[in-house]
Every structure is written in C-alpha cells, then in structure tokens.
Amino acid sequence: MDFVQNFPAVSILLCLFAGIISSGLKKNAARFLNRILLLTELFLNGCTLGYVLRTGESYVYVMGKFPAPWGNEIRAGVLEAFIALFFCIIMLLSLEGGVKKLADEVEKEKTFLYYVLCDLLLASLLALVYTNDLFTAYVFVEINTIAACGLIMIRQNGRTIEAAARYMIMSLLGSGLLLMGLCMLYDLTGHLLMSNIKEQIAVISEMGEYRIPLLVAIALMSVGLSIKSALFPFHAWLPDAYGYSTVSSAAILSSLVSKGYIFLLLKIIYRVIGFELFCSSRITDILFLFGLMGMIFGSLSAIRENDVRRMIAFSSVAQIGYIYMGIGMGTQAGMTAAVFHILSHAATKSLLFIAAIGLTDVSDGSRQFIKLTGAAYRNKWAGVAFTIGSLSMVGVPLFSGFISKLMFAQAAVQNQMKMLPALIVLGISTILNAIYFMKTVIRIYTPVEELKYEGITFKNMKIYAAALVCFMVLNVFLGVSSQPIVDLIEQGLAMFS
C-alpha cells in the first residue's frame, strides 16, 4: 500500500484530534490551530486527489485491517478527493473572511468553542465524503448536526436560539428517517458496507423479492437527506439559521453542510442502490417535482424579503432546488450538472454572505435595503464581491452560475419527458434571480450623499479583502475553466458505479 493512501483516514482523525485539543486552548491558540489544520487538510486531500488522478482508479482503505463485512472502510476516488479538497478551501476562506467580525459576534470566552465546532464539522464532512460504511455515515451525520446546531446558537441571542431549535427539530426528523431506511437495508441485505449492500440488492432485485420494503427504504433515506439539506418544502429552518448566525457560520452552513448530505445521497444512489434501480423506483420524479417547486418558491420568498441576509438565505432554497432538479432528471448529464452546481453554489453563496457583512457593517449594522443605499461606495471590496456573486447567481457568462444553468439546460434536453417543465422553470427562476439580486446591486451602487455612516467594524481589511478576492477568483475559475472540472466530475461518477 502506498503511503498516500493513508491520507483520507488521517485527514478525518486530524480534525477530531484538533477539536479535542482546541477545547483546552485559548482564543488565539485555537484559531491558530484551526488555520494549521485547514492548511494541512488542503495538502493531504490535494495529495490524495493527485494520487487517484495518476492511478486512474479508486481504492479502499480498510480501517484496522479488518476485512468486510466486519471492518470499516474508507473509499477514495477522484470525486471524493476533489470534493474533500473543495470543502476545505471553502471552509478556510469562510473562516478567514469572517474572522474580524467573530470578535463582535461571539463572546471572547466562547471563541475557542467556535473552532472546536468547526473542527468537528469538518471531520464529519470529510467522513461523509470518504466513508464506505452506511452506519459510519449515519454517526457522522449526527456529529454534523450537533456541530452545525452549535455554530448557529453560539451567538447566544433569541433569534439564534430559536433558529437552532428549529434546525435541530427538522434535522432530527431527517436523521430518524435516514436511520429507519438504513435499518431496513441492513435487515434486507445483512450488510453495512456500501459495496456489499449493492451486491446483495442486485441479487434481490434480480430475484424479484422484497420490492416494496426496498422501495420504502430508498424513499426513507431520500426524504431524510432531503429534509436535512433543506429541499422545499422542508426549508422552514433555513432562513433564520443562515440569517442570524455569525457570518462565517452562515457561509459554512449554506455552502458545506447541506452539500455534505447531498453528496451522501449521491453515494447512496450510485454505490448502495445502483443508479438504474434508483431511477426505476420513480423517486427521481418526486425529487424533480420538489426541486422545481423550490426553485420558484425560494426565489419568490427572496423577492419579498427586506433583509439582505435572509434574502441570500432564501436564495439557497432555490439553489438547492436546482441540485435536486438535476438529480431528479435521472440521467448522467443531470447528475453531472447537480454536482457542478454543488461546487458553484458553495463558492458563490459563501462569497455573498461574506460580502454582505461588509456592506451592512458600513451601514450602521443595518441589514435593511434602505440603509444599504450606496454601501458599495463605502466598502468597495464588498461591493465588487457582492456584484460578482449576484451575477453568478443570475447566470451571467464568465461566472460559475452560468455554467451550472447551461449544464442543467443541456441535461433537460436529453430527457424528453422532463425537458419542457425543466426549461420553463429554469427560465422563470433565472428571471426571479435577476429581480432580487440585481435590485440589491442597484441599491448598493445608488449614490447617497445626505446619509453619513460611521463606526466601520472591519478595522483591518486585509484578511477580509483577501478572502473576497480568493472567492471571486474561484468563482471566475469555475466559470471560464469549467471543462476540466466537468471531466473530473464525470470521471468521478464513473468510478462511483
């Protein structure tokens, strides 16, 4: 075994150990350890990606050297390594973009706890990406839930506590349905490792047995993960959770947490159930319908908002709808478009949340649109960044959002039954996106001389500006160099099968 094959397991364990160590550190030490951890994770996952690209095949790492079905396994392929690397980049930039604001949002004596939660959250995300064991995935789903809930309520005001309670209730409902589905699969197959389950399901399906229990198990897992990733109409917890948490928390939650659950669903579709069997179950039709509804109703809710943070949050409901629309198409092109949109949305939504806090901070801390008038002149970095993020969300060429929508349109054309509704809703959603994002851009670039704002919180803009620049570069890179990324996604999905 090559030494680099240990890196996925090491990356998960490092995050867990860093969380334990950070619990005994003070504020600055915990922040320093978190930075070192994220840089190390970039190196480890980057090396893993380079290794699987060079070998051209995935590999299985057996934990503790115990073989299946008793042992626990990690599986690393092109898509897993790339998603893990991308998640680490987004988390690093999100934390650095909000680091100056964190001192105002979190009590000083609780800052170390914030980094403990971030470390545990990253560990759970990496585990969801790499694990080849369904029960291990469930355990880290719960760790992810607890860490995300802590990131929401660490700000300790009435709105965040209420938002955390809503998030916990809905998330536990989703976790319960997921666990019920896993238990049914275990009862049907007698296995927990994904590859073993898939082999047994293929035998069961060929024999024509247990069709109804298998369909129920697939439905329970799909609905459970849909609830946890805020697919419409299970999104009631999302606006407050994203809108009132710390800026770094909002960026991380919107960009990474829900995407981790969706990536787990993709693994279940390909490596547990089987792509053809999942599509034949017709559950894709339900996901497709709710995805379309989310695209419309999420955008309509965003238009009605007068709070810029909640507007961005409701936009996430629409963007999650895009991803499930792609999954619901039931084609390889739709799946590829969905995975690319995971990357696009993660890069863009973090950018918008980080930029928005820069705009509100130079507007007396107000998040109301009337107070944001001319904010882009008072914070030029945030103004440019918010504009680029908005253009990407609308789908303007040169930005990642344009590639996502183009890929969804191309995928829709390949499915005659779903082509017309997909293209119509895609067009309507794009128009609605333009309404609320361009309205905001026009507002922040409207000159206003009679209003004077003071008290800018960001005294040192260097780290903040650097984070914004990196997000903008990442967004443009996904927009102008998309083909290598698309090829990598297609190669990764082929390895899934």
PETA-V167055 format. One record per residue. N is the residue number from 1. PSI is psi in degrees with one decimal (none if undefined). Layout:
<<N:PSI> <N:PSI>>
//
This chain:
<<1:132.6> <2:147.6> <3:-36.0> <4:-19.6> <5:-15.5> <6:-15.5> <7:-41.2> <8:-45.2> <9:-41.9> <10:-38.9> <11:-38.2> <12:-46.0> <13:-37.6> <14:-41.9> <15:-41.3> <16:-45.3> <17:-37.5> <18:-38.7> <19:-41.5> <20:-45.8> <21:-40.8> <22:-25.5> <23:-18.1> <24:9.5> <25:163.7> <26:177.3> <27:-58.6> <28:-36.8> <29:-40.6> <30:-40.0> <31:-41.1> <32:-43.9> <33:-37.9> <34:-41.4> <35:-45.3> <36:-41.8> <37:-48.3> <38:-39.3> <39:-39.1> <40:-40.3> <41:-38.0> <42:-43.0> <43:-48.0> <44:-47.9> <45:-30.3> <46:-41.7> <47:-39.8> <48:-43.0> <49:-45.3> <50:-37.8> <51:-49.0> <52:-29.8> <53:-37.1> <54:-41.1> <55:-27.6> <56:14.2> <57:155.5> <58:167.5> <59:158.6> <60:130.6> <61:119.4> <62:117.9> <63:125.0> <64:5.8> <65:16.1> <66:124.5> <67:165.6> <68:150.0> <69:8.7> <70:-32.1> <71:166.7> <72:138.5> <73:148.8> <74:137.0> <75:124.1> <76:122.8> <77:-172.1> <78:-47.5> <79:-41.0> <80:-48.1> <81:-40.3> <82:-44.2> <83:-41.6> <84:-44.4> <85:-43.2> <86:-41.4> <87:-40.7> <88:-39.8> <89:-47.0> <90:-41.7> <91:-41.4> <92:-48.7> <93:-35.4> <94:-42.1> <95:-40.5> <96:-35.0> <97:-27.7> <98:10.3> <99:-37.4> <100:-31.9> <101:-20.7> <102:-33.5> <103:-30.7> <104:-23.6> <105:-26.2> <106:137.2> <107:141.5> <108:-41.1> <109:-8.8> <110:2.0> <111:-39.3> <112:-35.6> <113:-33.5> <114:-43.4> <115:-29.4> <116:-46.1> <117:-40.0> <118:-41.3> <119:-43.8> <120:-37.1> <121:-43.6> <122:-39.0> <123:-43.9> <124:-39.3> <125:-44.4> <126:-37.1> <127:-41.0> <128:-34.1> <129:-41.9> <130:-26.6> <131:147.0> <132:13.4> <133:126.3> <134:-37.9> <135:-37.3> <136:-40.9> <137:-42.5> <138:-41.3> <139:-44.2> <140:-21.8> <141:-41.3> <142:-38.7> <143:-41.9> <144:-43.7> <145:-46.5> <146:-44.2> <147:-42.9> <148:-40.3> <149:-40.4> <150:-38.0> <151:-30.0> <152:-46.7> <153:-0.8> <154:-18.3> <155:-21.2> <156:55.8> <157:172.8> <158:-41.4> <159:-38.5> <160:-35.6> <161:-41.9> <162:-42.1> <163:-40.8> <164:-38.8> <165:-43.5> <166:-44.4> <167:-43.9> <168:-42.0> <169:-51.0> <170:-38.1> <171:-38.5> <172:-33.0> <173:-46.5> <174:-41.4> <175:-39.0> <176:-43.3> <177:-40.0> <178:-45.3> <179:-40.1> <180:-42.1> <181:-41.8> <182:-40.5> <183:-40.9> <184:-40.0> <185:-39.9> <186:-39.2> <187:-36.3> <188:-36.2> <189:-26.9> <190:15.4> <191:158.1> <192:-23.0> <193:136.9> <194:-45.8> <195:-39.8> <196:-39.8> <197:-43.4> <198:-40.8> <199:-43.3> <200:-37.5> <201:-37.7> <202:-39.3> <203:-45.1> <204:-43.0> <205:-39.8> <206:-34.4> <207:-13.3> <208:23.4> <209:155.5> <210:39.2> <211:-45.3> <212:-50.1> <213:-38.2> <214:-41.3> <215:-40.3> <216:-41.9> <217:-44.5> <218:-43.2> <219:-42.2> <220:-44.8> <221:-40.2> <222:-45.3> <223:-41.0> <224:-47.1> <225:-28.7> <226:-40.9> <227:-44.8> <228:-26.4> <229:9.4> <230:37.6> <231:137.1> <232:136.0> <233:27.9> <234:32.3> <235:8.5> <236:-28.9> <237:-20.4> <238:-48.0> <239:-44.5> <240:-37.8> <241:-43.1> <242:-31.7> <243:-27.0> <244:-1.8> <245:177.8> <246:160.3> <247:-41.2> <248:-39.0> <249:-44.1> <250:-42.9> <251:-42.4> <252:-45.0> <253:-45.5> <254:-31.6> <255:-31.1> <256:-46.6> <257:-53.7> <258:-31.8> <259:-31.6> <260:-41.4> <261:-39.7> <262:-39.3> <263:-37.2> <264:-40.1> <265:-41.0> <266:-40.0> <267:-39.5> <268:-41.4> <269:-45.7> <270:-42.8> <271:-4.6> <272:-56.9> <273:-43.0> <274:132.1> <275:-46.0> <276:-43.3> <277:-39.3> <278:-43.2> <279:-36.4> <280:-15.7> <281:-12.1> <282:5.4> <283:-25.8> <284:-34.0> <285:-38.3> <286:-44.6> <287:-38.4> <288:-45.2> <289:-48.0> <290:-31.2> <291:-44.8> <292:-42.9> <293:-40.0> <294:-38.1> <295:-38.6> <296:-54.0> <297:-31.5> <298:-41.2> <299:-39.7> <300:-39.5> <301:-37.6> <302:-37.9> <303:-36.2> <304:-14.0> <305:145.0> <306:6.3> <307:120.8> <308:-37.5> <309:-42.8> <310:-30.3> <311:-45.3> <312:-37.0> <313:-46.7> <314:-30.1> <315:-32.3> <316:-33.9> <317:-44.2> <318:-41.1> <319:-34.4> <320:-36.5> <321:-40.3> <322:-46.0> <323:-44.7> <324:-27.5> <325:-44.5> <326:-43.6> <327:-40.9> <328:-17.3> <329:-24.8> <330:27.3> <331:159.3> <332:-36.4> <333:-39.7> <334:-40.4> <335:-41.3> <336:-43.0> <337:-38.8> <338:-43.9> <339:-41.8> <340:-37.1> <341:-27.3> <342:-44.7> <343:-46.3> <344:-46.5> <345:-38.9> <346:-44.4> <347:-37.1> <348:-42.3> <349:-36.2> <350:-42.6> <351:-43.7> <352:-43.2> <353:-42.5> <354:-40.6> <355:-38.4> <356:-37.4> <357:-31.0> <358:-34.0> <359:-43.4> <360:-29.7> <361:-24.3> <362:17.5> <363:43.9> <364:24.4> <365:4.8> <366:141.0> <367:5.3> <368:143.9> <369:-35.8> <370:-34.9> <371:-16.7> <372:-0.9> <373:122.4> <374:8.8> <375:-29.9> <376:-23.8> <377:-28.6> <378:-24.8> <379:90.9> <380:-37.4> <381:-47.1> <382:-37.6> <383:-47.1> <384:-42.7> <385:-43.5> <386:-37.3> <387:-44.8> <388:-43.0> <389:-40.1> <390:-43.7> <391:-37.0> <392:-42.9> <393:-35.9> <394:-32.6> <395:35.4> <396:137.7> <397:154.4> <398:-10.8> <399:161.2> <400:-33.8> <401:-32.1> <402:-43.1> <403:-41.6> <404:-50.7> <405:-35.1> <406:-42.0> <407:-38.3> <408:-40.5> <409:-42.6> <410:-39.1> <411:-37.5> <412:-38.0> <413:-27.2> <414:-7.0> <415:99.7> <416:-35.4> <417:-31.9> <418:3.1> <419:-51.6> <420:-53.1> <421:-35.7> <422:-45.7> <423:-38.8> <424:-49.2> <425:-35.3> <426:-42.3> <427:-44.5> <428:-44.1> <429:-38.9> <430:-41.8> <431:-44.2> <432:-40.1> <433:-43.3> <434:-36.0> <435:-53.0> <436:-27.8> <437:-43.6> <438:-30.2> <439:-40.9> <440:-42.0> <441:-43.2> <442:-39.3> <443:-46.9> <444:-17.2> <445:14.4> <446:116.4> <447:141.6> <448:116.0> <449:-27.7> <450:-15.5> <451:132.5> <452:123.7> <453:139.9> <454:175.4> <455:44.7> <456:124.7> <457:-36.2> <458:88.8> <459:-31.4> <460:106.2> <461:-1.9> <462:-50.9> <463:-42.6> <464:-47.7> <465:-38.4> <466:-40.7> <467:-43.2> <468:-43.2> <469:-42.7> <470:-41.4> <471:-42.7> <472:-42.6> <473:-42.4> <474:-42.6> <475:-46.3> <476:-37.5> <477:-44.4> <478:-28.0> <479:-36.1> <480:-16.6> <481:46.5> <482:-30.0> <483:-45.0> <484:-36.1> <485:-43.1> <486:-42.6> <487:-39.6> <488:-41.4> <489:-44.4> <490:-40.4> <491:-40.9> <492:-42.5> <493:-34.9> <494:-37.7> <495:-33.0> <496:-44.0> <497:none>>
//
